[in-house]
Amino acid sequence: MPMLSSIMINSANAKALAAFWSSYLETGIEAEHEEFTWLGRRAGETRLAFQQVDNPTEGRRRLHLDFGSHDVEADIARAVALGATAVEDHAIDDFHWHVLADPDGNEFCIGPVED
């Protein structure tokens, strides 16, 4: 059975974007090869990877990542301090999540860890 090993993000500034995500996820750069950069894999997680391109796909939600958090507000504040932008908030019944955009405009969500 296939296992998802990386989520590739196209970027006009792949090294800077990899540095943002490396800091936010507190993981190092695992490998670099020409226009590619891979972050280290944390136990049980899929790793992120970045590819340098001249014209990344334009438009909203080029890529979407969901993160669970035990301290949503602190994780949002940390992402914003590192260069992310708050986009919008959502709720379905009692479940709330927040949409942010990384420095390159890729959107991601942070919501509470579902037990």
Buried (B, 14 or more C-beta within 10 A) or exposed (E): EEEEEBBEBBBEBBEEBBBBBBBBBEBEBBEEEEEBBBBBBEEEEEBBBBBBEEEBEEEEEBBEBEBBBEEBEEBBEBBEEBBBEEBEEEEEEEEEBBBBBBBBBBBBBBBBEEE
